[in-house]
Amino acid sequence: MKIKSPCISICELDTKTGLCIGCLRTSQEIAGWKTLTDMEKKKILKLVRERQNV
């Protein structure tokens, strides 16, 4: 099963946190998404969930 990107098409980086205000990923996480392994994508999705709870 393909792991979907958490992108919700609200693409703007918060200058204070460096995170996208839409998906809560860093610019590096966004740029590398297509080349990441499933394990790496799952790790980022876990980080995104943790960032939502802050």
ZIURTA-V107236 format. One record per backbone hydrogen bond with DSSP energy under -0.5 kcal/mol. NH is the residue of the N-H (numbers start at 1). CO is the residue of the C=O. Records with the same first field share a line. If there is no record, write none. Layout:
BEGIN
NH = CO  CO
END
This chain:
BEGIN
4 = 2
12 = 10
14 = 19
18 = 14
20 = 25
21 = 12
22 = 10
24 = 20
27 = 18
30 = 26
31 = 27
32 = 28
33 = 29  30
35 = 32
36 = 32  33
41 = 37
42 = 38
43 = 39
44 = 40
45 = 41
46 = 42
47 = 43
48 = 44
49 = 45
50 = 46
51 = 47
52 = 48
53 = 49
54 = 51
END
